[in-house]
Amino acid sequence: MLSLKKLLGKDDKFFDLLEAGAEEAKTSVDLFSKYLHKLDSTSAGTVPLDDFIQTRRKEKRIRHQMTEELSKTFVTPLEREDIEALSFALYRIPKQVEKIVERLSIYPGRVPTTAFQRQSDLMLQAAEAVVFMVKQLRGGTNLEKIQGANDRLQYAEGEADKVMLALLKELYHGPYEAKELVILQELYEMVEQAVDRCRNAGNIVVQIVLKHS
């Protein structure tokens, strides 16, 4: 295993920021699961969104701090383009989750929480894999560990596609009005896109590791 820290520097602040970004992304996914449980006992419009907003803001602050550190640091432990790409990919996860919850909060009908929970579970698997993969960058480029986590991430993304297709089939064959069908279809697709955001972040980690393995 080749140590990135030995090869490219010993400054940990970039690893700290990337790991913090990954953790905030996972926090947003955890909050989404809790949000769905709350919807079982109340209407969507009565569940506060403050936690999601704060998580996205924290992620945005992390991203801004990353940009500042890149602008004043000559030698970085990873290529600047890779750090920037991964930081942006991580930021897009809580941003997407917040967008989903905002749409759910104004949905006029009864939210099918069971359907969304199936997608939420896969989103959580994907987010956990991303956190693990990002943390591996600090210690070095252990390709075997990264590949194992990426396999779990790709599996979650593939299953999310299957779940979305099954949910769409239920919509198309169920007793839904046209407006309700269109809204739920869009929401299902938005949740599936959140899993895609996790996959994109994982793909960047894999590319980084392959460069230095």
Backbone hydrogen bonds, N-H to C=O, Kabsch-Sander energy under -0.5 kcal/mol:
donor,donor_aa,acceptor,acceptor_aa,energy
4,L,2,L,-0.6
7,L,3,S,-1.8
8,L,4,L,-3.0
9,G,5,K,-1.4
12,D,10,K,-0.6
16,D,12,D,-2.8
17,L,13,K,-2.1
18,L,14,F,-2.4
19,E,15,F,-2.6
20,A,16,D,-2.3
21,G,17,L,-2.4
22,A,18,L,-2.2
23,E,19,E,-2.4
24,E,20,A,-2.3
25,A,21,G,-1.9
26,K,22,A,-2.1
27,T,23,E,-2.4
28,S,24,E,-2.0
29,V,25,A,-1.4
30,D,26,K,-2.5
31,L,27,T,-2.5
32,F,28,S,-1.6
33,S,29,V,-1.8
34,K,30,D,-2.0
35,Y,31,L,-2.6
36,L,32,F,-2.0
37,H,33,S,-1.6
38,K,34,K,-1.9
39,L,35,Y,-1.5
40,D,36,L,-0.6
40,D,37,H,-0.9
41,S,38,K,-1.4
42,T,38,K,-0.7
46,T,43,S,-1.5
47,V,44,A,-1.2
53,I,49,L,-2.0
54,Q,50,D,-2.7
55,T,51,D,-2.1
56,R,52,F,-2.2
57,R,53,I,-2.2
58,K,54,Q,-2.5
59,E,55,T,-2.2
60,K,56,R,-2.1
61,R,57,R,-2.5
62,I,58,K,-2.4
63,R,59,E,-2.2
64,H,60,K,-2.3
65,Q,61,R,-2.6
66,M,62,I,-2.3
67,T,63,R,-2.1
68,E,64,H,-2.2
69,E,65,Q,-2.5
70,L,66,M,-2.4
71,S,67,T,-1.7
72,K,68,E,-1.1
73,T,69,E,-0.6
73,T,70,L,-0.5
74,F,72,K,-0.5
76,T,74,F,-0.5
82,D,79,E,-0.5
83,I,79,E,-2.3
84,E,80,R,-2.6
85,A,81,E,-2.3
86,L,82,D,-2.6
87,S,83,I,-2.5
88,F,84,E,-2.3
89,A,85,A,-2.2
90,L,86,L,-2.3
91,Y,87,S,-1.9
92,R,88,F,-1.6
93,I,89,A,-0.6
93,I,90,L,-1.0
95,K,91,Y,-1.3
96,Q,92,R,-1.9
97,V,93,I,-2.2
98,E,94,P,-2.6
99,K,95,K,-1.7
100,I,96,Q,-2.1
101,V,97,V,-2.3
102,E,98,E,-2.3
103,R,99,K,-2.0
104,L,100,I,-2.5
105,S,101,V,-2.3
106,I,102,E,-0.7
106,I,103,R,-0.9
107,Y,104,L,-1.2
111,V,109,G,-0.6
113,T,111,V,-2.0
115,A,112,P,-0.6
116,F,112,P,-1.7
117,Q,113,T,-2.5
118,R,114,T,-1.5
119,Q,115,A,-1.1
120,S,116,F,-2.7
121,D,117,Q,-2.4
122,L,118,R,-1.0
123,M,119,Q,-2.1
124,L,120,S,-2.3
125,Q,121,D,-1.8
126,A,122,L,-2.2
127,A,123,M,-2.4
128,E,124,L,-2.5
129,A,125,Q,-1.8
130,V,126,A,-1.9
131,V,127,A,-2.2
132,F,128,E,-2.1
133,M,129,A,-2.5
134,V,130,V,-2.7
135,K,131,V,-2.1
136,Q,132,F,-1.2
137,L,133,M,-0.6
137,L,134,V,-1.1
138,R,135,K,-0.8
139,G,135,K,-0.6
140,G,136,Q,-1.4
141,T,2,L,-1.5
142,N,140,G,-0.8
143,L,141,T,-1.3
146,I,142,N,-2.1
147,Q,143,L,-2.8
148,G,144,E,-2.1
149,A,145,K,-2.3
150,N,146,I,-2.7
151,D,147,Q,-2.2
152,R,148,G,-1.6
153,L,149,A,-2.1
154,Q,150,N,-3.0
155,Y,151,D,-2.2
156,A,152,R,-2.2
157,E,153,L,-2.2
158,G,154,Q,-2.4
159,E,155,Y,-2.7
160,A,156,A,-2.2
161,D,157,E,-1.6
162,K,158,G,-1.7
163,V,159,E,-2.8
164,M,160,A,-2.4
165,L,161,D,-2.1
166,A,162,K,-2.2
167,L,163,V,-2.6
168,L,164,M,-2.5
169,K,165,L,-2.1
170,E,166,A,-2.0
171,L,167,L,-2.1
172,Y,168,L,-2.8
173,H,169,K,-1.7
174,G,170,E,-0.7
174,G,171,L,-0.9
176,Y,174,G,-1.8
181,L,177,E,-2.6
182,V,178,A,-2.2
183,I,179,K,-2.2
184,L,180,E,-2.6
185,Q,181,L,-2.3
186,E,182,V,-2.0
187,L,183,I,-2.2
188,Y,184,L,-2.8
189,E,185,Q,-2.1
190,M,186,E,-2.1
191,V,187,L,-2.1
192,E,188,Y,-2.1
193,Q,189,E,-1.9
194,A,190,M,-1.2
195,V,191,V,-1.2
196,D,192,E,-1.6
197,R,193,Q,-2.0
198,C,194,A,-1.5
199,R,195,V,-2.2
200,N,196,D,-2.5
201,A,197,R,-1.9
202,G,198,C,-2.4
203,N,199,R,-2.4
204,I,200,N,-1.6
205,V,201,A,-1.8
206,V,202,G,-2.3
207,Q,203,N,-2.2
208,I,204,I,-2.2
209,V,205,V,-2.5
210,L,206,V,-2.6
211,K,207,Q,-1.5
212,H,208,I,-1.0
212,H,209,V,-0.6
213,S,209,V,-0.7
213,S,210,L,-0.5
